[in-house]
Amino acid sequence: MSIAQTIQSAIETMPTGQIFGYQELPCYAKSPSAVIKAMSRMVSDKRLKRFSKGKFYVPKKGLFGSRKPSDSELIRSVLYKEGCLRGYVTGLSLYNQLGITTQVPRTITVAYNGGRQEKEFGTIRIKMIVTRIPIKEKDVKFLQYLDVLKDIKKILDADINLTLEIIRQYIAELSDGEQLRLITLAQNYYSPQVRALVGLLFTSLTLPVPNSLSCSLNPTTTYKLKLDSLKWPMAKEWNIR
C-alpha cells in the first residue's frame, strides 16, 4: 500500500470535525514530505479542511455546507500538542462547569505548559496562561479543584462558603490515593492559603491529614476569607477567619 493510500485509510477512520496534525498520521516519522504532499492533495480535493498550519479536520456536511469543528474540539486542539496533553481548562468556564457560578464566559482560560497567548476562533476565544506545574491526564481534576481554592475570593457570583461545600463534595468522592495526590499537588505547587483550605476541607470530612501539610504553613499567618463559623467550626485550626 502506498503512503497516499495509507493516509487515505487513516483519514477515513477519523471522526468528522476532529482536529489532527501530521504527527498523528502513520508514516509521518519515516516519510514526512510524502505525508505532507498527500495531505495537500486531499485539501485540494476538498476531502480535508485546513484548520491552521499543520492542523486539519474532516469536514462534516450540513444543510448549509460543511461545518466547522465544535467548540469542544477547538478547545481540545489547544490542550494537546503532538498528541501530548499540554494544558487544562481553568477560570470562569471551569467554575461554571463545576456548578460554582452561573456566569458563562466567551473566553475560555487554559492553564498551559508553554507561552502565554490568545486564540480567536469566532465562536470562542481561548486565553492561555502559563503554568509551571507539570500537567498529566491523571492530575487534571485535582489541579482544577485546587485552582478553585486559589481563586475562591474572586470568582464572580459565587459564595465562598457554598464554593467550599461544592469542592468538599468533590473531594469526598475521590479515592484514598486520589485524595493523597491532591494534597501532594497542593503542597508542591500551591500557596499557603490553598494548603490551609485543603486542610480545612479534609478535616471537615474527618479524613487523615499528613503532618507535612500543617507543617508547611506558618503558624502566625491568618487567612481572611470571612467564612461562616457555624458551617466551618474547624476553620480556626487552620488559621482561617
C-alpha positions as a Markdown table, in Angstrom:
| # | Residue | x | y | z |
|---|---|---|---|---|
| 1 | Met | 0.0 | 0.0 | 0.0 |
| 2 | Ser | 1.4 | 3.4 | -1.0 |
| 3 | Ile | 1.8 | 6.3 | 1.5 |
| 4 | Ala | -1.1 | 8.1 | -0.1 |
| 5 | Gln | -3.3 | 5.1 | 0.3 |
| 6 | Thr | -2.2 | 4.6 | 3.9 |
| 7 | Ile | -3.0 | 8.2 | 4.7 |
| 8 | Gln | -6.4 | 7.9 | 3.0 |
| 9 | Ser | -7.2 | 4.8 | 5.1 |
| 10 | Ala | -6.2 | 6.6 | 8.3 |
| 11 | Ile | -8.3 | 9.7 | 7.4 |
| 12 | Glu | -11.4 | 7.5 | 6.7 |
| 13 | Thr | -11.3 | 6.4 | 10.4 |
| 14 | Met | -11.1 | 10.0 | 11.7 |
| 15 | Pro | -14.4 | 11.3 | 13.2 |
| 16 | Thr | -15.7 | 14.3 | 11.3 |
| 17 | Gly | -14.8 | 17.6 | 12.9 |
| 18 | Gln | -11.8 | 16.2 | 14.9 |
| 19 | Ile | -8.7 | 18.3 | 14.5 |
| 20 | Phe | -5.4 | 16.4 | 14.0 |
| 21 | Gly | -1.9 | 17.1 | 12.9 |
| 22 | Tyr | 0.8 | 15.4 | 10.8 |
| 23 | Gln | 2.3 | 13.6 | 13.8 |
| 24 | Glu | -0.9 | 11.6 | 14.4 |
| 25 | Leu | -0.7 | 10.0 | 11.0 |
| 26 | Pro | 1.1 | 6.8 | 10.0 |
| 27 | Cys | 4.3 | 7.1 | 8.0 |
| 28 | Tyr | 5.0 | 10.7 | 9.1 |
| 29 | Ala | 8.0 | 9.9 | 11.2 |
| 30 | Lys | 9.6 | 8.0 | 8.3 |
| 31 | Ser | 8.4 | 10.0 | 5.3 |
| 32 | Pro | 7.2 | 13.4 | 6.4 |
| 33 | Ser | 7.5 | 15.1 | 2.9 |
| 34 | Ala | 5.3 | 12.3 | 1.3 |
| 35 | Val | 2.7 | 12.7 | 4.1 |
| 36 | Ile | 2.6 | 16.5 | 3.7 |
| 37 | Lys | 2.1 | 16.1 | -0.1 |
| 38 | Ala | -0.7 | 13.6 | 0.4 |
| 39 | Met | -2.4 | 15.9 | 2.8 |
| 40 | Ser | -2.1 | 18.8 | 0.5 |
| 41 | Arg | -3.7 | 16.8 | -2.3 |
| 42 | Met | -6.6 | 15.9 | 0.0 |
| 43 | Val | -7.1 | 19.5 | 0.9 |
| 44 | Ser | -7.1 | 20.5 | -2.8 |
| 45 | Asp | -9.7 | 17.7 | -3.5 |
| 46 | Lys | -11.8 | 19.1 | -0.6 |
| 47 | Arg | -11.7 | 15.8 | 1.3 |
| 48 | Leu | -10.0 | 17.7 | 4.1 |
| 49 | Lys | -10.1 | 21.2 | 5.5 |
| 50 | Arg | -7.0 | 23.0 | 6.8 |
| 51 | Phe | -7.7 | 24.3 | 10.3 |
| 52 | Ser | -4.3 | 26.0 | 10.8 |
| 53 | Lys | -0.7 | 25.4 | 10.0 |
| 54 | Gly | -0.1 | 21.7 | 10.2 |
| 55 | Lys | -3.7 | 21.1 | 11.5 |
| 56 | Phe | -6.6 | 19.5 | 9.6 |
| 57 | Tyr | -10.1 | 18.1 | 10.0 |
| 58 | Val | -12.6 | 16.1 | 8.0 |
| 59 | Pro | -15.5 | 18.4 | 7.3 |
| 60 | Lys | -19.0 | 17.4 | 8.4 |
| 61 | Lys | -21.7 | 18.1 | 5.8 |
| 62 | Gly | -24.7 | 20.1 | 6.9 |
| 63 | Leu | -27.7 | 21.7 | 5.2 |
| 64 | Phe | -25.7 | 24.8 | 4.6 |
| 65 | Gly | -22.4 | 23.3 | 3.6 |
| 66 | Ser | -19.6 | 21.9 | 5.6 |
| 67 | Arg | -19.5 | 22.7 | 9.4 |
| 68 | Lys | -16.5 | 23.9 | 11.4 |
| 69 | Pro | -15.3 | 21.9 | 14.4 |
| 70 | Ser | -17.3 | 22.2 | 17.6 |
| 71 | Asp | -16.2 | 24.5 | 20.4 |
| 72 | Ser | -15.2 | 21.5 | 22.5 |
| 73 | Glu | -13.0 | 20.3 | 19.6 |
| 74 | Leu | -11.4 | 23.7 | 19.3 |
| 75 | Ile | -10.5 | 23.6 | 22.9 |
| 76 | Arg | -9.1 | 20.1 | 22.6 |
| 77 | Ser | -6.9 | 21.3 | 19.8 |
| 78 | Val | -5.3 | 23.7 | 22.1 |
| 79 | Leu | -5.0 | 21.4 | 25.1 |
| 80 | Tyr | -3.0 | 18.8 | 23.1 |
| 81 | Lys | 0.2 | 19.3 | 21.2 |
| 82 | Glu | 1.6 | 16.4 | 19.1 |
| 83 | Gly | -0.7 | 14.0 | 21.0 |
| 84 | Cys | 0.5 | 15.1 | 24.4 |
| 85 | Leu | -1.6 | 17.0 | 27.0 |
| 86 | Arg | -0.2 | 20.5 | 27.5 |
| 87 | Gly | -3.0 | 22.3 | 29.3 |
| 88 | Tyr | -6.3 | 22.1 | 31.1 |
| 89 | Val | -9.4 | 24.3 | 31.3 |
| 90 | Thr | -9.5 | 26.7 | 34.3 |
| 91 | Gly | -11.0 | 30.0 | 35.2 |
| 92 | Leu | -14.7 | 31.0 | 34.8 |
| 93 | Ser | -15.5 | 28.3 | 32.3 |
| 94 | Leu | -14.3 | 25.6 | 34.8 |
| 95 | Tyr | -16.2 | 27.2 | 37.7 |
| 96 | Asn | -19.4 | 27.2 | 35.7 |
| 97 | Gln | -18.8 | 23.5 | 34.7 |
| 98 | Leu | -18.3 | 22.6 | 38.4 |
| 99 | Gly | -21.6 | 24.4 | 39.4 |
| 100 | Ile | -19.9 | 27.2 | 41.3 |
| 101 | Thr | -21.1 | 30.1 | 39.2 |
| 102 | Thr | -23.8 | 30.7 | 36.6 |
| 103 | Gln | -21.5 | 33.0 | 34.6 |
| 104 | Val | -20.9 | 31.7 | 31.1 |
| 105 | Pro | -17.7 | 33.3 | 29.6 |
| 106 | Arg | -17.0 | 33.7 | 25.9 |
| 107 | Thr | -13.3 | 33.5 | 26.7 |
| 108 | Ile | -12.0 | 30.1 | 27.8 |
| 109 | Thr | -9.0 | 30.2 | 30.1 |
| 110 | Val | -6.5 | 27.4 | 29.7 |
| 111 | Ala | -3.5 | 26.7 | 32.1 |
| 112 | Tyr | -0.8 | 25.8 | 29.7 |
| 113 | Asn | 2.8 | 24.4 | 29.8 |
| 114 | Gly | 4.0 | 26.9 | 27.2 |
| 115 | Gly | 3.9 | 30.5 | 26.2 |
| 116 | Arg | 1.1 | 33.0 | 27.1 |
| 117 | Gln | -1.1 | 33.6 | 24.0 |
| 118 | Glu | -4.7 | 34.1 | 22.9 |
| 119 | Lys | -6.5 | 32.4 | 20.0 |
| 120 | Glu | -9.7 | 33.7 | 18.4 |
| 121 | Phe | -11.9 | 31.1 | 16.8 |
| 122 | Gly | -15.0 | 33.2 | 16.0 |
| 123 | Thr | -17.4 | 31.5 | 18.3 |
| 124 | Ile | -15.0 | 31.4 | 21.3 |
| 125 | Arg | -11.7 | 32.9 | 22.4 |
| 126 | Ile | -9.1 | 30.9 | 24.2 |
| 127 | Lys | -6.7 | 32.5 | 26.5 |
| 128 | Met | -3.6 | 30.5 | 27.5 |
| 129 | Ile | -1.9 | 31.4 | 30.8 |
| 130 | Val | 1.4 | 29.9 | 31.8 |
| 131 | Thr | 1.6 | 27.3 | 34.5 |
| 132 | Arg | 4.9 | 25.7 | 35.7 |
| 133 | Ile | 3.0 | 22.7 | 37.1 |
| 134 | Pro | 3.7 | 19.6 | 35.1 |
| 135 | Ile | 0.3 | 18.6 | 33.5 |
| 136 | Lys | -0.7 | 14.9 | 33.5 |
| 137 | Glu | -4.0 | 13.5 | 32.5 |
| 138 | Lys | -4.5 | 11.8 | 35.9 |
| 139 | Asp | -3.9 | 15.1 | 37.7 |
| 140 | Val | -6.2 | 17.5 | 35.8 |
| 141 | Lys | -9.2 | 17.3 | 38.1 |
| 142 | Phe | -7.1 | 17.8 | 41.2 |
| 143 | Leu | -5.4 | 20.8 | 39.6 |
| 144 | Gln | -8.9 | 22.2 | 38.7 |
| 145 | Tyr | -10.2 | 21.7 | 42.3 |
| 146 | Leu | -7.0 | 23.5 | 43.6 |
| 147 | Asp | -7.5 | 26.3 | 41.1 |
| 148 | Val | -11.0 | 26.9 | 42.6 |
| 149 | Leu | -9.4 | 27.3 | 46.0 |
| 150 | Lys | -6.7 | 29.5 | 44.6 |
| 151 | Asp | -9.3 | 31.9 | 43.1 |
| 152 | Ile | -12.0 | 31.5 | 45.7 |
| 153 | Lys | -12.1 | 35.2 | 46.7 |
| 154 | Lys | -12.6 | 36.4 | 43.1 |
| 155 | Ile | -15.0 | 34.0 | 41.4 |
| 156 | Leu | -17.9 | 36.1 | 40.0 |
| 157 | Asp | -21.4 | 35.5 | 41.6 |
| 158 | Ala | -20.0 | 32.8 | 43.9 |
| 159 | Asp | -20.4 | 32.5 | 47.6 |
| 160 | Ile | -17.2 | 31.4 | 49.3 |
| 161 | Asn | -19.0 | 29.1 | 51.8 |
| 162 | Leu | -21.0 | 27.4 | 49.1 |
| 163 | Thr | -17.9 | 27.0 | 46.9 |
| 164 | Leu | -16.1 | 25.2 | 49.7 |
| 165 | Glu | -19.0 | 22.9 | 50.2 |
| 166 | Ile | -19.0 | 22.0 | 46.5 |
| 167 | Ile | -15.3 | 21.3 | 46.5 |
| 168 | Arg | -15.6 | 19.3 | 49.7 |
| 169 | Gln | -18.2 | 17.1 | 48.0 |
| 170 | Tyr | -15.8 | 16.5 | 45.0 |
| 171 | Ile | -13.0 | 15.6 | 47.4 |
| 172 | Ala | -15.3 | 13.2 | 49.3 |
| 173 | Glu | -15.9 | 11.3 | 46.1 |
| 174 | Leu | -12.1 | 10.7 | 45.4 |
| 175 | Ser | -10.4 | 7.5 | 46.3 |
| 176 | Asp | -7.8 | 7.4 | 49.2 |
| 177 | Gly | -5.0 | 7.5 | 46.6 |
| 178 | Glu | -6.6 | 10.4 | 44.7 |
| 179 | Gln | -7.0 | 12.4 | 48.0 |
| 180 | Leu | -3.4 | 11.9 | 48.8 |
| 181 | Arg | -2.4 | 13.0 | 45.3 |
| 182 | Leu | -4.4 | 16.2 | 45.7 |
| 183 | Ile | -2.6 | 17.0 | 49.0 |
| 184 | Thr | 0.8 | 16.4 | 47.4 |
| 185 | Leu | 0.0 | 18.8 | 44.5 |
| 186 | Ala | -1.2 | 21.4 | 46.9 |
| 187 | Gln | 2.0 | 21.1 | 49.0 |
| 188 | Asn | 4.3 | 21.2 | 46.0 |
| 189 | Tyr | 2.7 | 23.9 | 43.8 |
| 190 | Tyr | 0.1 | 26.0 | 45.6 |
| 191 | Ser | 0.0 | 28.9 | 48.0 |
| 192 | Pro | -0.3 | 28.6 | 51.8 |
| 193 | Gln | -3.9 | 29.8 | 51.7 |
| 194 | Val | -4.8 | 27.0 | 49.3 |
| 195 | Arg | -3.0 | 24.4 | 51.5 |
| 196 | Ala | -4.8 | 25.7 | 54.6 |
| 197 | Leu | -8.2 | 25.4 | 52.8 |
| 198 | Val | -7.3 | 21.8 | 51.7 |
| 199 | Gly | -6.5 | 21.1 | 55.4 |
| 200 | Leu | -9.9 | 22.5 | 56.4 |
| 201 | Leu | -11.8 | 20.5 | 53.9 |
| 202 | Phe | -10.1 | 17.3 | 54.8 |
| 203 | Thr | -10.6 | 17.9 | 58.5 |
| 204 | Ser | -14.3 | 18.7 | 58.0 |
| 205 | Leu | -14.6 | 15.3 | 56.2 |
| 206 | Thr | -12.7 | 13.6 | 59.0 |
| 207 | Leu | -10.1 | 12.5 | 56.5 |
| 208 | Pro | -6.5 | 11.9 | 57.6 |
| 209 | Val | -4.3 | 15.0 | 57.0 |
| 210 | Pro | -0.5 | 14.4 | 56.7 |
| 211 | Asn | 1.6 | 16.3 | 59.3 |
| 212 | Ser | 3.6 | 17.7 | 56.3 |
| 213 | Leu | 0.6 | 19.8 | 55.2 |
| 214 | Ser | 0.2 | 21.6 | 58.5 |
| 215 | Cys | 4.0 | 21.9 | 58.9 |
| 216 | Ser | 4.2 | 23.6 | 55.6 |
| 217 | Leu | 2.1 | 26.5 | 57.0 |
| 218 | Asn | 3.4 | 29.5 | 59.0 |
| 219 | Pro | 1.5 | 29.2 | 62.4 |
| 220 | Thr | 1.5 | 33.1 | 62.7 |
| 221 | Thr | -0.2 | 33.7 | 59.3 |
| 222 | Thr | -4.0 | 34.2 | 59.2 |
| 223 | Tyr | -6.1 | 33.7 | 56.1 |
| 224 | Lys | -9.0 | 36.2 | 55.9 |
| 225 | Leu | -11.9 | 34.7 | 54.0 |
| 226 | Lys | -14.9 | 35.7 | 56.1 |
| 227 | Leu | -16.1 | 32.1 | 56.5 |
| 228 | Asp | -19.3 | 31.2 | 58.3 |
| 229 | Ser | -18.0 | 29.9 | 61.6 |
| 230 | Leu | -21.2 | 27.8 | 62.1 |
| 231 | Lys | -20.6 | 26.0 | 58.8 |
| 232 | Trp | -16.8 | 25.7 | 59.3 |
| 233 | Pro | -16.2 | 25.4 | 63.0 |
| 234 | Met | -12.7 | 23.9 | 62.4 |
| 235 | Ala | -11.5 | 26.9 | 60.3 |
| 236 | Lys | -9.6 | 28.3 | 63.3 |
| 237 | Glu | -7.5 | 25.2 | 63.5 |
| 238 | Trp | -6.1 | 26.3 | 60.1 |
| 239 | Asn | -5.9 | 30.0 | 60.9 |
| 240 | Ile | -8.8 | 30.7 | 58.5 |
| 241 | Arg | -11.2 | 33.5 | 59.5 |
